[in-house]
């Protein structure tokens, strides 16, 4: 079929008289799809219809003169008769009538399929929709010749058929349904998996089916093909790997066959040697028996011959005596009788000393049978190869041990041996344990946490037991650490957590797990984890105004320990504890760690000090403030009649000095003398002249690292007392001193008051 374009024919009447329906029109190609100046036959908006024809009576034909008038009037309405660019006046009525007559005379199989080579189904449906609405309007008398709805449909089909008329000049073809649908398809039916027209989705057999754009369907199909290609490539790689594995199996079979052949040859040669040796031994023993029998019989034969000769001699002698005279006969007879009597007394052995038969020799072939059996039996396994410990393969009381064998070894069972690794000096003998195992791995239980164990294994089958494997050292997971809850320091944005290992042997690292606490009930869902902590303390960043449960795990090559017991952290203000290691001997700290008490006892400076960190001259104690920049706030409850000092001091402060006497400490000092209050703000032994009229009972202290300020407040009346400007190069610690017996109460972990934030 020739290539078709998107142009449609426009018909104009030939000026020559008497043209026929097929001869009186010239074709003018016009692009109705892309040109902005295209001829607009139908209005694009519904509200452009000025008047609509009345619906004619049913049965009236569009070919009557009234129908011709209405068609011509419709042409004038759309401005078709005034187009000066055309060579002749457009006779729309003739076109439509010709289209109707040709449509009615066309075969029924082509009526609904005759369309131009390229058309816009959406635009055509829209334009005819407006005409259809006009045909349905019974109150409009502008177009009385429209007829019924059926006649409107007939006109519509005729228009379509007319647009598909054949022409030698412009090659408009009647297109079969299959080709038309394929080229007119603009969407894809997902349900039927074929391209369709949008009209078919709205009104045709694909109504209510799931559809998508052709580009989307093509892209999805392309992606599916790519996925299948990837799968095919993976399958190719898998088959190549399998083929390589088969080649390795072939090589292994050849090697195993060679070993078995050598094994058979060795065994058969050994059996033949043993059989030859046994044959020689039996033949030699049988010859020895023969010699013994012959020698015994030959001795008997010689003895028998000697006896026979003696008998013959006696007979001859007796015969001679019998022929002698009486006197001599008697003499010789007496002598002969004695000799004959002695001979007859001698018993002649007439029994055979050796029988001619040989005993049946039973040959012991038990060793031969063992050798024969060993040819068909499996060999004893080689020594197993014990694997090194896999990370995270142990718990605090168990460890999973794995080992492997050579590929051609046959094993019925294993025996796993283990014992603790002794670190004593001299080496202590530890008790060995063993367990029978069927698999090549085993989880040994009831062990000691964070302890090293030696493991080795043997393999056995019906032939024998293998040599032991090399020894491998495995270690169990650590015990859970113990958090030092009373040493936790915190502020609004961070917390310093310390703990004890809980293990005799060192561990590799620690992990902190954090869980936020809801208002209703504490949760156990880990919201954050900090791993790889090398020491037994960690400074962690937190969110302000929250409560957390903190857990710690110890980790070694065996795996992590169980969680420690949780500790609670509140990021509401600054929280710290008093450091008892710095406390003066006259001070005592309450069990809660926030009350400082000085008794009435006396302390001599000459007494030996038990620690260099303790205060000796000033009766004071330091707190442990979290080492982080920012703002820290706490309060101290005091008695109006007490002598005290509250403030800050550096870690390297001289413990034999007073607070505020040097450059490493700042304090607010109060002395009660003769019912009068004396307040000083000391640093380097200098104080400004400040009058405080209302003695504070609760002193607020604000340390601001960022602005380099230390401020004091009377909390009860929200009064600012004094501020030190102190550029701090190092972290400082809270410090409290009692010059006379009494007590101080420290309040921390509280929110900063508004008057302190506004200052």
Secondary structure, DSSP 8 states (H G I E B T S, - for coil): -----SEE--EEE-SSSS--TTTSEEE--EESSS-TT----S-SSGGG---------TT--TTSHHHHHHHHHHHHHTT-TT-TTSSS---HHHHHHHHHHHHHHS-HHHHTT---SS--HHHHHHHHHHHHHHHH-TT--S-TT---HHHHHHHHHHHHHHHT---TTT------HHHHHHHH--EEETTTTEEE-HHHHHHSTTTT--EEEHHHHHHHHHHHHHHHHHHHHHHHHHHHHHHHHHHHHHHHHHHHHHHHHHHHHHHHHHHHHHHHHHHHHHHHHHHHHHHHHHHHHHHHHHHHHHHHHHHHHHHHHHHHHHTS-HHHHHHHHHHHHHHHHHHHHS----S-SS-SS--------HHHHHHHHHHHS-------EE----TT-B-SS-EEEEEE--TT---SEEEEEEEE----SS------EEEEESSSEEEE-S--TT-EEEEEEEEE-SS-B------EEEE------EE-GGG-EE-SSEEEEEEE---SS--SEEEEEEEEB-SSSB-----EEEEEE-SSEEEEE--TT-EEEEEEEEEETTEE------EEEE-SS-B-EEEGGG--TTEEE-TTS-EEEE-S----TTS--S-TTS-SSS-EEEEE----SSEEEEEEE--TT--EEEEEEETT--TTS-TTSSTTEEEEEEEEETTEEEEEEEBTTB------SS--SEEEEEEETTTTEEEEEEGGGTEEEEEEE---SS-EEEEEEESSSEEEEEE-S----HHHHH-
